[in-house]
Amino acid sequence: MEKQQQQQQLKEPTLAELAERVARVEEYIKTQSSSTFDDIYRMLATILRKARAFEAEVINKSTQVHAEHNAYLQEVNNKLIDRFRAIEAKIDQDIADVRHRFNERVGQEIARVTSDTIADSLSRRVLTVRTAARGENVDVVIRQASSAEIRASKLF
């Protein structure tokens, strides 16, 4: 009997036996195992959904950070402009004050010099007297004083 079994085992399987084996393997696959490609597709779809959610979150956060950054820059820019305008107004005010003080001092100096000059000029002699030269009329001769005569009189 053993010999018969060995001979049967050594015999090649028939076409019907092979078809029966294939049917059993297909039934086993349908009932016992899951399709690997479906798992991969589901996994890829999940990864894609997560990637899209992450992308949307990153876009929202970067947009928010960008908006906050722009608002901060605008605030700093406005502060700089306000401070520049305040400095400009202060400089303009200082210049106006210096001009006013300068004009007051110049006015006071002009008034003082004018008063002093008028008083000094009134106390000095204006005319220079000399003897008449030959051929001149001995009466009064009126002429323009020379520069040496003016320097000598210390009028100016």
Legacy VTK file of the C-alpha trace (Angstrom):
# vtk DataFile Version 3.0
C-alpha trace
ASCII
DATASET POLYDATA
POINTS 156 float
0.000 0.000 0.000
2.781 2.231 0.655
4.055 1.596 -2.751
0.782 2.608 -4.264
0.724 5.814 -2.370
4.222 6.645 -3.444
3.320 5.937 -7.020
0.234 8.155 -6.774
2.292 10.910 -5.300
4.841 10.654 -8.041
2.135 10.766 -10.653
1.485 14.130 -12.215
-1.790 15.782 -11.198
-4.587 15.874 -13.707
-6.159 18.984 -15.145
-9.249 18.580 -12.990
-7.136 18.350 -9.867
-5.262 21.473 -10.806
-8.524 23.366 -11.439
-9.788 22.216 -8.055
-6.616 23.471 -6.342
-6.873 26.834 -8.070
-10.520 27.174 -6.964
-9.549 26.378 -3.353
-6.718 28.969 -3.418
-9.064 31.624 -4.857
-11.646 30.864 -2.168
-8.961 31.105 0.500
-7.833 34.494 -0.839
-11.389 35.848 -0.866
-12.190 34.740 2.652
-8.931 34.813 4.551
-6.697 37.584 3.207
-7.287 41.219 2.374
-6.149 42.875 -0.807
-2.800 44.576 -0.379
-3.431 47.196 -3.058
-6.606 48.401 -1.327
-4.655 48.913 1.888
-1.968 50.852 0.057
-4.559 53.025 -1.708
-6.347 53.745 1.563
-3.056 54.558 3.248
-2.052 56.881 0.402
-5.459 58.588 0.493
-5.085 59.131 4.257
-1.565 60.504 3.820
-2.792 62.806 1.053
-5.646 64.110 3.242
-3.193 64.727 6.093
-0.760 66.474 3.740
-3.517 68.693 2.370
-4.687 69.533 5.904
-1.097 70.320 6.910
-0.661 72.485 3.803
-3.853 74.423 4.569
-2.747 74.888 8.189
0.709 76.093 7.129
-0.838 78.495 4.596
-3.196 79.893 7.246
-0.415 80.283 9.816
1.978 81.877 7.332
-0.759 84.235 6.131
-1.507 85.172 9.722
2.189 85.699 10.525
2.579 87.725 7.328
-0.407 89.912 8.255
0.943 90.413 11.796
4.368 91.253 10.391
2.878 93.779 7.953
0.818 95.344 10.757
3.940 95.635 12.935
5.928 97.179 10.080
3.111 99.650 9.402
2.989 100.572 13.090
6.770 101.093 13.230
6.640 103.097 9.994
3.879 105.326 11.385
5.837 105.862 14.615
8.960 106.781 12.652
7.001 109.222 10.497
5.363 110.786 13.574
8.709 111.124 15.357
10.345 112.564 12.236
7.563 115.110 11.928
7.927 115.997 15.637
11.681 116.455 15.198
11.066 118.541 12.085
8.560 120.729 13.950
10.999 121.111 16.862
13.801 122.130 14.499
11.508 124.606 12.750
10.489 126.060 16.126
14.120 126.290 17.267
15.079 128.035 14.026
12.185 130.464 14.423
13.271 131.183 18.028
16.883 131.771 16.965
15.727 134.092 14.159
13.505 136.016 16.562
16.294 136.422 19.135
18.760 137.368 16.398
16.368 139.946 14.947
15.742 141.380 18.443
19.472 141.683 19.153
20.159 143.173 15.741
17.321 145.649 16.288
18.677 146.555 19.727
22.193 146.953 18.330
20.930 149.077 15.463
18.959 151.241 17.903
21.938 151.526 20.247
24.443 152.217 17.476
22.104 154.678 15.816
21.454 156.509 19.066
25.123 156.533 20.004
26.201 157.571 16.528
23.670 160.378 16.366
24.632 161.631 19.827
28.343 161.377 19.007
27.896 163.016 15.643
26.017 165.912 17.190
28.805 166.493 19.676
31.535 166.521 16.973
32.296 169.249 14.596
31.203 168.562 11.097
32.891 171.360 9.244
36.611 171.704 8.848
38.082 175.170 8.833
41.264 176.096 6.997
42.780 179.186 5.614
41.981 180.060 2.070
44.487 179.330 -0.618
45.720 182.018 -2.995
43.251 182.890 -5.592
40.336 181.681 -3.531
37.651 184.027 -2.473
38.245 184.857 1.132
34.623 184.576 1.836
33.319 181.169 2.917
34.369 178.243 0.753
32.163 175.164 0.901
33.659 172.018 -0.468
33.665 168.283 0.145
36.064 167.200 2.900
38.962 164.960 1.831
39.336 161.431 3.181
42.315 162.492 5.297
40.213 165.276 6.831
37.393 162.839 7.534
39.785 160.381 9.215
41.297 163.193 11.227
37.864 164.295 12.448
37.067 160.682 13.573
33.541 161.163 12.404
33.413 157.704 10.898
LINES 1 157
156 0 1 2 3 4 5 6 7 8 9 10 11 12 13 14 15 16 17 18 19 20 21 22 23 24 25 26 27 28 29 30 31 32 33 34 35 36 37 38 39 40 41 42 43 44 45 46 47 48 49 50 51 52 53 54 55 56 57 58 59 60 61 62 63 64 65 66 67 68 69 70 71 72 73 74 75 76 77 78 79 80 81 82 83 84 85 86 87 88 89 90 91 92 93 94 95 96 97 98 99 100 101 102 103 104 105 106 107 108 109 110 111 112 113 114 115 116 117 118 119 120 121 122 123 124 125 126 127 128 129 130 131 132 133 134 135 136 137 138 139 140 141 142 143 144 145 146 147 148 149 150 151 152 153 154 155
